[in-house]
Every structure is written in C-alpha cells, then in structure tokens.
C-alpha cells in the first residue's frame, strides 16, 4: 500500500485511541484522530489504576517511568474484607498497581502521539462510514457544523460504549446493565483515609475512594435502596450517605467540584473486525469497574492491534493478520467481563449462601498458590496468553517478561520502536535486511538454549529449542516479513 491508502483513522482519543495513534504515527503510518471533545485533557475521568501488564506496555513506549513518578504504587489490592492480593509476587518489573488518574495517562500518550506526527481533529464527530475493497470513508461533522469526509485504508473505533463506528457497521452490543445509579464525585476530605485506595461493600452499598494528587479525591459509590435514573440530580449529601453506609464514615467530604451518575453495563461486541473497520476499548467491550480493568484492557487491545496494522500497511503481512486481533482479544474481553462481574456480584452479596461462597473463595485465593497466581494474572493482565497454532512450541503465545539481554539491556528497551526481538543462545546475523523492524539479541544467561521471536506487543510469535539458521530465517520471513 502507498499514498493515501496507507492511512488509518482512529475515532476517539481516550487512552486506547491515543496509544494506538502513537504507535501508528511512530511507525510512519499517517494517522488522523477524530475527537468530538474540544482540545485538551479532561480531569473528569473514571479510571485510576494501571496494572502491571499495562505498565509493561507503557515501558516499551518509554512512558512508564514518568507515570510512576506522578502516580503512587500499591503492592496490595483488597477486594473484600477477607481477600487481599499481594502483588509483590508478580513476575514483572512492576510488581504493584499504580494509582494514577486517567488524565495523567492521556497526557503522556497524547504528547507521544503528537510528537510522532499524529493529526488530531478536535470538536469533530464521526457521523457514519462506508467501506469498499480499497478503504473506508468516514463522514464527519466539524465544530462549525460543516460536514466532511476522511478516507483511510482502515478505521478503528475507539469511541466508547456508545460507539458511532460500531453502530455504523451494524454490530450489536449485547449485554445488560448490572448496576444503575452509580454516583461519582470529586471532593475534598477533611479526614483523608489511611490507605491509598479505600474500597468496601456491605451488600446494600459500596464505595471507593482514590486520590487525584491535587487535594481532591474521586468517590464512586452505589446504594441499593436508591435506584434512580442517571439524570436525577445528585448532591453531596447523598454521596456522603453512601460513604457512611459502605465505609462507616464520610471522611468529612466537602467542596465537591463535580458530581455525576452513570450505570454500569456488561456488554461485548460479537466481532472486533468488520472488513476494514476494527473496534477497540469500550467500543468493543464494557464491564463493571471492579478490579480496575477497563482502561487497562483497552490499552492492551491497542498494543495488540497497532503492530498488526503496521505490518499489513507496510506489505509485510497479509490482511488476514488482522483477523488474529479478534481471535486473540475477544476471549480476553470476555474473561474480563466474567471476572469483573464476578467481583461486583460477590461484593453486592446479601444472601447467606453467597456470603459463605465469598468467604470460601477468599480463603482459596489466599491459601492455594495456583489459584492465587491465576487470580493475580487475570486481574493484572500478566497471565494473558494467546492461543497458539497446533504443533507450535510450548512458549508460543506467552507474554515475555522484561528479561535481561546479553548486551546489558532489557527486552522492553529492545522492543521500542515497534520492533520484533529475536533472542538467541548463539550469535545470529540476518544480514541487516530487517534492521528497522527487528532487533537481534542474546540471552543474558548462557544456559538458555531456546530461540525466541518476540512480537512488538511482547508475546512469543515463534520459538524453537534447536533452531538452525534456516529455521530462524523461515520464522523471520513468516512473522517479520
């Protein structure tokens, strides 16, 4: 592909759209981001947690350290009174979650995308699209009401739960509302809590507190006895009452600068790809906020999709590579719906049988190591593994940690620039034909004999325990192009 056909339009500039746009622009792909909001970063975001796998993806992009500097790490995650997950055991460079407001994440991703050359169209709303064999035409409405069109090889809808892109390609969004009348408020606290994240549920109510870092706290709460429409006015006294029910105290909430209601849905699109149109983030899946997995799952969607788009647009892989985006990420989205839904249902438990089940599950997760590892892997994303073809090496599809490399560097550093990384036990020279897309490294430990090709998103594309030069070259031709 070349000329105007080697382009992508991304609809939506939340964390998912920004990470995707930055990756594409950094790879030299002309990318236009359509965003209906005005220019700037809103501080009215809901997400507050970056999990280990997302921090790893941000580290590959050179952004993790600056976000670690403005956020606050938490190495234990409490889900219920009796269940506390110790994150220090995570096999990751980031054995914690990072409490950081979504707007800080967006700020870093936006700067990267702009510096890489992404074109942003603010106050511009996608109104529809048509696609043909050669590309997609997106219709838009600009800030003055003027109508326009954008032509691209592919369009990615990262435009949230009410996605115009998803509706334009006729995809349903099956599911249901799980919790209605969830309240949000940004408040000051006269008596700040002693823990970084405060969360509790008592069956009839739950509440969550997290700091912005500017003297305000975000409050998310719900009261079973007050189920009202989203447009019902919300005052601070109702927020304080919910906090007292769930937490036992309201921490002296005052000076609310923003309040709102929303309802929490569990929904997933049946397909993440329709021809030249793809969905990512909340446009593809939404779920309850339990476990803090929403923003993280969307950004990991983007990390999976971006390098595949680059490979196809650069002619290094067939268009069918994009089918693997749905094949790999749809099961992950489904698993997040199940896990976050299970957490919130257990948190809302009232019946004695469900409360007993919750206590039993907490005991199992706490005391049975394999279950604890699996739970940690699910919530933090480090346990995600993609299905491998029949007969593939046992490592294929696995996430590779930030391992040390023979030259003194780390895997995440070698992956920067959207490159594949070939890690070998013996020196290998591919002749430099793929130097822009491939880094060749040695294992830091001489005892490792497996040759591994790591994809740009940090998962194993191919591996062999006894690879000759011809085997390696065949794998590079297949995967790197």
C-alpha positions in Angstrom: 0.0 0.0 0.0 1.2 3.6 -0.6 -0.1 7.1 -0.9 -3.4 8.0 0.8 -4.3 4.3 1.1 -1.6 3.8 3.7 -3.5 5.7 6.3 -5.6 5.0 9.4 -8.4 7.0 11.0 -8.8 6.5 14.8 -12.1 7.7 16.2 -11.8 8.6 19.9 -8.9 10.0 21.9 -9.1 8.2 25.2 -6.2 6.0 26.3 -7.0 3.3 23.8 -7.1 5.6 20.8 -4.1 7.6 21.9 -1.9 4.6 22.4 -2.9 3.2 19.0 -2.4 6.6 17.3 1.0 7.0 18.9 2.1 3.5 17.8 1.0 4.1 14.2 2.5 7.5 13.9 5.8 6.3 15.4 5.9 3.6 12.7 5.5 6.2 10.0 1.8 5.5 9.3 -0.2 8.6 8.6 -3.0 8.6 11.2 -5.8 11.0 11.9 -7.6 11.1 15.2 -11.2 12.3 15.3 -12.4 13.5 18.7 -15.7 15.2 19.4 -14.4 16.8 22.6 -12.6 20.2 22.5 -8.8 20.2 22.6 -7.4 19.4 26.0 -7.4 16.7 28.6 -10.5 16.4 30.9 -9.9 15.6 34.6 -13.3 14.1 34.9 -12.1 10.6 34.1 -13.2 7.5 35.9 -10.1 5.2 35.7 -7.5 5.4 38.4 -5.4 2.2 38.2 -2.7 1.0 35.9 -2.0 -2.7 36.3 1.4 -4.4 35.8 0.8 -5.6 32.2 -0.3 -2.1 31.1 2.8 -0.6 32.8 4.9 -3.1 30.9 3.3 -1.9 27.6 3.9 1.7 28.6 7.5 0.9 29.5 8.0 -0.5 25.9 6.9 3.0 24.8 9.2 4.9 27.2 6.3 6.2 29.3 6.2 4.0 32.4 8.9 5.8 34.4 7.2 9.3 34.1 3.9 7.9 35.1 5.4 6.1 38.0 6.8 9.4 39.1 3.4 11.1 39.2 1.4 8.1 40.5 1.6 6.1 43.7 2.3 2.4 43.8 0.2 0.0 45.8 1.5 -3.6 46.3 -1.6 -5.0 47.9 -5.1 -5.0 46.4 -8.0 -5.6 48.7 -11.2 -6.9 47.1 -13.2 -8.0 50.1 -12.6 -7.7 53.8 -11.0 -11.2 53.8 -9.3 -11.1 50.4 -6.1 -9.2 49.9 -4.0 -9.8 46.8 -0.2 -9.4 47.4 1.1 -8.0 44.1 4.8 -8.3 45.2 4.9 -11.8 43.9 4.1 -10.7 40.3 6.7 -11.9 37.8 7.0 -8.3 36.4 9.3 -5.3 36.6 6.2 -3.6 38.1 5.0 -5.8 41.0 2.3 -3.4 42.0 -0.6 -1.4 40.7 -0.2 2.3 40.1 -2.8 4.7 41.4 -2.8 7.5 38.8 -5.7 9.4 37.3 -6.6 8.6 33.7 -5.9 12.2 32.6 -2.2 11.8 33.5 -2.1 8.7 31.3 -3.8 10.5 28.5 -1.4 13.5 28.9 1.6 11.2 28.4 0.1 9.3 25.5 -1.1 12.5 23.7 2.3 14.1 23.9 3.8 10.9 22.4 1.3 10.8 19.6 1.6 14.5 18.7 5.4 14.3 18.7 5.2 11.3 16.4 3.1 13.2 13.9 -0.5 12.1 14.5 -3.1 14.6 13.2 -5.9 15.5 15.6 -9.3 16.8 14.6 -11.0 18.1 17.7 -14.6 19.1 18.0 -15.2 16.8 15.1 -17.8 14.0 15.4 -17.9 10.8 13.3 -21.4 10.6 11.8 -21.2 7.4 9.7 -19.0 5.5 7.3 -18.9 3.4 4.2 -16.3 0.9 3.1 -15.2 -0.8 -0.1 -12.4 -3.1 -1.2 -9.8 -0.3 -1.1 -10.7 1.7 2.1 -13.1 3.4 4.4 -14.8 6.8 4.0 -15.7 8.3 7.4 -18.2 11.1 7.4 -17.8 13.8 10.0 -19.3 17.0 11.4 -16.9 19.7 12.4 -17.0 22.4 15.1 -19.0 24.8 12.9 -21.4 22.1 11.8 -19.6 21.7 8.5 -19.6 18.2 7.1 -16.6 16.4 5.8 -15.1 13.1 4.8 -11.9 11.3 5.7 -10.6 8.5 3.5 -8.3 5.8 5.0 -7.3 2.2 4.5 -8.6 1.3 7.9 -10.8 2.9 10.6 -10.5 2.0 14.2 -13.5 2.8 16.5 -12.1 3.7 20.0 -15.1 5.9 20.6 -16.5 4.3 23.7 -19.7 2.5 24.8 -22.0 4.5 22.5 -19.6 4.0 19.5 -20.8 5.5 16.3 -18.3 3.3 14.4 -19.8 0.2 15.9 -23.3 1.2 15.0 -22.2 2.3 11.5 -21.1 -1.3 10.7 -24.2 -2.8 12.1 -22.7 -4.6 15.1 -25.0 -5.3 18.1 -23.7 -4.7 21.6 -25.5 -7.4 23.6 -25.5 -7.4 27.4 -27.2 -5.6 30.2 -27.0 -3.0 32.9 -25.6 -4.6 36.1 -25.7 -1.6 38.4 -27.8 1.5 38.0 -27.3 4.9 39.6 -23.7 4.7 40.4 -22.6 8.1 41.8 -19.3 9.9 41.1 -18.0 12.9 42.9 -14.7 14.8 43.2 -14.4 16.1 46.7 -12.0 17.3 49.3 -11.7 15.3 52.5 -11.4 16.8 56.0 -10.2 13.3 57.2 -8.3 11.5 54.5 -8.2 7.7 54.8 -5.1 6.0 56.0 -4.8 3.8 52.8 -4.1 4.8 49.3 -7.2 3.1 47.9 -10.3 2.8 50.1 -13.0 0.3 49.0 -15.6 -1.6 50.8 -19.0 -3.2 50.1 -21.7 -4.2 52.6 -24.3 -5.7 50.4 -26.6 -2.7 50.2 -23.9 -0.2 49.3 -20.3 0.1 48.1 -17.9 3.0 48.0 -14.4 3.6 46.5 -12.0 6.5 47.3 -8.9 7.3 45.3 -6.7 10.5 45.3 -6.2 12.7 42.3 -3.0 14.1 43.9 -4.2 17.7 43.8 -6.0 17.6 47.1 -9.2 16.1 45.7 -10.4 12.5 45.9 -12.6 10.7 43.4 -15.6 9.0 45.1 -17.5 6.2 43.4 -20.5 4.7 45.2 -23.8 2.9 45.0 -26.8 2.4 47.3 -29.1 -0.4 46.5 -32.0 1.4 48.1 -31.7 4.5 45.9 -32.0 3.2 42.3 -32.8 6.3 40.2 -32.3 7.3 36.6 -28.9 8.7 35.5 -30.3 12.3 35.0 -31.6 12.5 38.6 -29.9 15.5 40.4 -27.1 14.4 42.7 -26.0 16.4 45.8 -23.1 15.9 48.1 -25.2 14.7 51.0 -26.3 11.6 49.0 -22.6 10.8 48.3 -21.8 11.2 52.0 -24.6 8.9 53.0 -23.4 6.2 50.6 -19.9 6.5 52.1 -21.2 6.2 55.6 -23.2 3.1 54.6 -20.2 1.4 52.9 -17.2 2.7 54.8 -18.7 3.6 58.1 -17.7 7.3 57.7 -17.8 10.0 55.1 -14.3 11.3 55.8 -15.6 14.9 56.1 -16.4 15.3 52.4 -16.7 18.9 51.2 -16.2 21.3 48.3 -17.5 18.9 45.6 -16.2 20.3 42.2 -18.1 17.7 40.1 -20.8 15.1 40.6 -22.5 12.7 38.2 -24.4 9.5 37.9 -23.9 6.6 35.5 -25.0 3.0 35.1 -22.6 0.1 34.8 -23.1 -2.3 31.9 -21.7 -5.6 30.8 -21.6 -5.8 27.0 -19.3 -7.1 24.3 -19.5 -6.8 20.5 -19.6 -10.2 18.8 -16.8 -9.2 16.4 -13.9 -6.8 16.7 -13.5 -6.6 13.0 -15.9 -5.9 10.1 -13.9 -5.6 6.9 -11.6 -2.6 7.2 -13.2 -1.4 10.4 -12.0 -2.5 13.8 -13.1 -1.8 17.4 -11.0 -1.4 20.5 -11.6 -0.5 24.1 -15.0 0.4 25.4 -16.4 0.4 21.8 -15.7 -3.4 21.8 -16.4 -4.3 25.5 -17.6 -2.6 28.7 -17.9 -4.1 32.1 -18.2 -3.1 35.8 -15.3 -1.1 37.3 -14.5 -3.8 39.8 -10.8 -4.7 39.6 -9.9 -1.6 37.7 -9.5 -3.5 34.4 -11.4 -1.2 31.9 -8.7 1.3 30.8 -6.1 -1.4 31.0 -7.9 -3.8 28.8 -8.5 -1.2 26.1 -4.8 -0.1 26.0 -3.8 -3.7 25.7 -6.3 -4.0 22.8 -4.4 -1.1 21.1 -1.0 -2.7 21.7 -2.2 -5.9 20.1 -3.7 -4.2 17.1 -1.2 -1.4 16.3 1.7 -3.6 15.1 -0.6 -5.8 13.1 -1.9 -2.7 11.2 1.7 -1.6 10.6 2.7 -5.0 9.2 -0.3 -5.1 6.8 0.0 -1.5 5.7 3.7 -1.9 5.0 3.1 -5.0 2.9 5.0 -7.3 5.3 1.9 -9.4 6.2 -1.4 -10.3 4.5 -4.6 -8.6 5.5 -5.6 -11.8 7.3 -3.2 -10.9 10.1 -5.9 -8.5 11.3 -8.2 -11.4 11.9 -5.9 -12.5 14.7 -6.8 -9.3 16.6 -10.3 -10.5 17.2 -9.2 -14.1 17.7 -6.8 -13.0 20.5 -8.5 -10.1 22.2 -12.2 -11.2 22.1 -11.5 -14.0 24.6 -9.6 -11.6 26.8 -12.5 -9.2 26.8 -14.9 -12.0 27.6 -12.7 -13.1 30.5 -12.6 -9.5 31.9 -16.4 -9.4 31.8 -16.6 -12.6 33.8 -14.0 -11.6 36.4 -15.1 -8.1 37.0 -18.8 -9.2 37.0 -18.0 -11.9 39.5 -16.2 -9.5 41.8 -19.0 -7.0 41.8 -21.7 -9.7 42.4 -19.8 -11.1 45.3 -19.3 -7.5 46.7 -23.0 -6.9 46.5 -23.9 -10.2 48.1 -26.7 -10.3 50.7 -27.8 -13.9 50.9 -26.1 -16.0 53.5 -25.2 -18.6 50.9 -23.5 -16.1 48.6 -21.7 -14.5 51.6 -20.5 -18.0 52.5 -19.3 -18.6 48.9 -17.4 -15.3 49.1 -15.7 -16.3 52.3 -14.7 -19.6 50.8 -13.4 -18.1 47.6 -11.3 -15.6 49.6 -9.8 -18.5 51.6 -9.0 -20.5 48.5 -7.4 -17.5 46.7 -5.4 -16.6 49.9 -4.1 -20.1 50.7 -3.9 -22.1 47.4 -0.9 -20.8 45.4 -2.0 -21.9 41.9 -5.4 -20.2 42.4 -3.7 -17.1 43.7 -1.4 -16.9 40.8 -4.2 -17.3 38.3 -6.3 -14.6 40.0 -3.3 -12.2 40.1 -2.6 -13.0 36.4 -6.2 -12.3 35.4 -6.6 -9.0 37.3 -3.2 -7.6 36.4 -3.1 -8.9 32.8 0.3 -10.7 33.2 -1.5 -14.0 33.0 -2.9 -13.4 29.5 -1.8 -16.0 27.0 -2.8 -16.1 23.3 -3.8 -19.4 21.6 -1.0 -21.0 19.6 -1.4 -23.0 16.3 -1.5 -26.8 16.6 2.0 -28.1 17.0 3.6 -24.8 18.0 6.3 -24.6 20.6 5.0 -24.5 24.2 6.1 -20.9 24.6 4.2 -19.6 21.6 1.6 -17.0 22.7 3.2 -16.5 26.1 4.0 -13.0 27.5 7.7 -12.5 27.9 8.8 -10.6 31.0 11.3 -7.7 30.8 14.2 -10.1 30.7 17.8 -9.1 30.8 19.7 -9.4 27.5 23.2 -10.2 26.7 24.3 -6.7 25.8 23.3 -5.4 29.1 19.9 -4.1 28.0 16.3 -5.2 28.7 13.7 -6.7 26.5 11.4 -3.6 26.8 14.1 -1.4 25.6 14.8 -3.7 22.6 11.1 -3.7 21.7 10.9 0.1 21.5 10.1 1.5 18.0 7.6 -1.3 17.4 10.3 -3.9 16.7 10.3 -7.6 16.8 13.1 -9.0 19.0 14.9 -12.3 18.2 16.6 -13.7 21.3 19.1 -16.5 20.5 21.5 -18.6 22.5 24.2 -18.2 19.8 25.0 -15.2 17.6 22.8 -14.8 14.6 23.1 -12.4 11.7 20.1 -11.8 9.5 22.2 -9.6 7.1 20.5 -6.4 8.3 17.6 -6.8 5.9 15.1 -6.2 8.6 17.1 -3.8 10.9 14.2 -1.3 11.0 11.8 -3.9 12.3 14.0 -6.4 14.1 16.4 -6.4 17.0 18.7 -9.5 17.3 19.7 -10.1 20.9 21.4 -12.8 23.0 20.1 -14.3 26.3 22.0 -12.8 29.3 22.2 -16.3 30.7 24.3 -18.7 28.6 22.3 -21.6 29.9 19.2 -20.7 27.9 19.1 -22.7 24.7 15.7 -21.8 23.3 15.5 -19.3 20.4 12.5 -17.0 20.8 11.0 -14.4 18.4 9.1 -11.8 20.4 6.3 -9.8 18.8 6.2 -6.0 19.2 3.5 -6.4 21.9 5.7 -8.6 24.0 4.3 -12.1 23.2 6.1 -15.0 21.7 5.5 -15.3 17.9 7.7 -18.4 17.5 10.2 -20.4 19.4 12.4 -23.4 19.0 14.7 -25.5 21.3 17.0 -26.5 18.5 16.8 -23.9 15.7 19.2 -23.8 12.8 19.8 -20.8 10.6 17.3 -22.0 8.1 14.6 -22.4 10.8 15.2 -18.9 12.1 15.2 -17.4 8.6 11.9 -19.1 7.9 10.3 -17.8 11.1 11.5 -14.3 10.4 10.1 -14.4 6.8 6.8 -15.6 8.2 6.4 -13.2 11.1 8.5 -10.2 10.4 8.2 -10.3 6.6 
